[in-house]
Amino acid sequence: MPKQTGLSSERPGIMEGISRSDLFEHSGAANMIVAFDTTLVAVNAKFEEMTGYSRKEVEGRMSWTRLVHPDDLKKMLEYHRLRRENPSLVPGNYEYRFIDSGGGIRWGLLTGATLANGSKTLISVVDVTELKEKQFALERTEELYENIVQTQSELIVRFTPDFVFTFVNDAYCRYYDESREELLGSPLLLKHSPPGEVEKQKKYFRSLSTDRPVSEVVEMNVTASGEVRWQHWTDRAFFDRQGNLVEIQSIGRDITDLHLTSEKLESTVEKLKNSFSLAIEMAGKIIEVRDPFTAGHQRRVAKIAGAMARALGLSEDEIIATELASLAHDVGKIHVPSEILSKPGVLQSAEWAIIRQHPVYSSEILRTIETPWDLAEIALQHHERYDGSGYPEGLSGEDIRIEARVLAVADVIEAMSSHRPYRPLVGIDLALEEIEEGRGTRYDPAAADVALYIFRKKGFEI
């Protein structure tokens, strides 16, 4: 005979003061005693609450099988039989679906035990419907996520802190022409990273932290065929509650064509910059022949303005535009009579009027040269002043391009540091005092500050 269990098997004394009926009635679970023929012999109040049936309706009148969902009935009957014949084959508890009095389907977690005489079974059921619904919702969400991830064109991969693949999507497999079986469990960095990049990539991934869990990077990788490709990756690190790195997810896209195009564009821009610089230098040499006192002025201004633009954090395009416009800002002096350019002493008002037209002439000349930068406008504005006191248009503040505001400061510093026919050399110290004094009035405050910084703090030399 199989070993039987029941309330009578409890150690003597442990149940003292508590009746078996109290345990049955108030355990918190839906309890029922089921005869071998599946008739419900007794049920408790929780059973009534959970199923909607009263004791009067079910005790001695209803088969327990009427409460079981048809799809689970075969399993439940088999467990009911085995519980008497071979209890070791029956799980300690298991889930099943039951039907309440209104026809509603709910989920229960069942625990059963054969009573001492072997003719009846004590069954306790806890309603886990809400938990199961959450579980199903999570499974649906995971399935939806899986479908979304697998159908993405982006490369999606997850890996451990030791850089071992835990997930790859279909796009990643197609991209590297390797199966999911080949990839999962294999080392990510050794698989696709060039040997010289492995340590660099390890350092990058280990820089992710709870404070900075997301980062972006452009990387070069190698496909199974040995082809070098470039990708842009967005990486996210996941941490446990103790702050330990658990997993990293990377989403990438191929940017090889864009990278190669960018390289070609950078090469073209550099060639264009060099060609334009050469053309401007040639124009500058013509000016220097007519005005030897300004020899090298534009090159020196370009050096100062470029350093200022970088220190200000301007974009690469703005830096290039500032440097190139500086190389050409005085090219319009070609139209100014040489006797005015090289005249010693004080210029007359009429002569100053002609000189003040050179930004306009420079702009007109630069408009004839097609470049990606608006050099003509920068040259036109290089004598404008932050407070509106400049020329030729009397612009002020933000209406003056940032490149022109930088150029204006660089131009004053170089001019005051060099000899002019109408005045002797002033020197760099007085030039910087002029910039400091005019900060926020004649000169853009940020441009003035950065000029003072690179000369006084960084030791910049013209």
C-alpha positions, 0 to 999 in steps of 0.5 A: 500500500502507498504511504498515506498522509493526512491530518491524523499523521501530525505529531501529537500535541502540535495541533493542540487547541486547533481543530481539523475543521478550523484548519480546513475552514480557515486555511485561506485556500479553497479546500475540498474533500473529494471521494474516490469517485470524484464526488465533492464531500465537503468544501469550505467558505473560500471554495464558495467565494472562489467558485460561486457555488454554495456548499448546499449545491455541491456537497454530496451532489456534484462531481469535482470534474464539473469544475475542471476545464475540459482541456485539463480534465484528462491530466487531472483525472490521471493525477487523481488516480495516481495519488492513491496508487503511486503518489510519487508520480504526482507533482507536489503542486500544479496549475490547472483551469477551473470553471466557476458557477458563471462559466468564467475560466480561472487558474488555480494552483492545486495541492492534494493529499490522500487522507488516512483511510485512502478513500478520499483526497484533500485538495487545496486550491489557490486562485492564481488567475491574476498572476497567470494573466500577468505571466501571459501578458509578459510572454506576449510582450516578450514574443512581440519584442522578439518579433520586432527585434528579429524583423529589424534591419538594424544589427541587434546583439546582447552579450555578457560583461565577458563579451560572450554572445547571449542574443543575436537577431536575424539581421546580425546573422545575415550581416556576418553570414553566420548562424545563430548557433555559431554565434551564441556562446562565442566571444564577441570581440574575438569574433569580429574585431580586428586584433588591434582593436580588441583592447580598445573596444574592451576599454570602451565597453568597460567605461559604461557605468550606472551614471553613463549606461548609454554610449555611441561609437563608430567601429570598424569590424571584419566579416567572415569573408574578411571584408572590412566594414564600418558600423555606428553602434548605440550601446546600453549597459544593464546593471543589477541593484548592486550596480554590477554590470549584468549585460550589454545590448548593442544596436548597430547599422552599417555606415561603410558607404557613408564613411567612405563618402565622408573620407572622400569629402574630407579629402576633397574639402582639404584639397579645396581648402589648400587650392583656395589658400594658395589662390588667396596667398597669391592675391595677398602677395599682390597686395604686399607688393602694393602695400609692403607694410602689410606683408604677411598680415593676412596669414598672421591674422588667419593663424590667430583667428584659427586658434581662437575659433578652436579654443571657442569650440566652433564647429569644424566648418566654422573653423575652416571658414574663419581661417580661409576668410582671414586669409582673404579679408583684405584682398579688396585692398587691391582696389585701393590706390597704393599711395593711400595704402603706403601713405605715411602719417595721418590719412585724410577723411576722403582717404579713410572713406576709400580705405573703409570700402575695402571690406566691400571690395573683398566681399565682391571678389570672394563672391566670384569664387564658389566654395562651401563657406560664405567667405564673402559675408565674413570678409564683408563684416570683419570691420563691424563692431559688437556695439554697432560702431563699425562699418560698412553696415553698422551691424551689432551683436549676434547680427554679425557672424561669429566667424567675423566677430573672431576675425575682427579681434584677431585683425586688431591684435595683429594690426596693433602688433605690426608697423603701419605707415601712419603709426609706429609699432604698438606691441602685443601688450597694448593690443591685448589691453585694447581688446580687454578694454573693448570687451563687450562694447567694440568686441564680442565678449567671448571672442575677446576672452578667448583671445586674452586666454590664448595669449596670456594663459597659453602663451600663444605667439603670432 
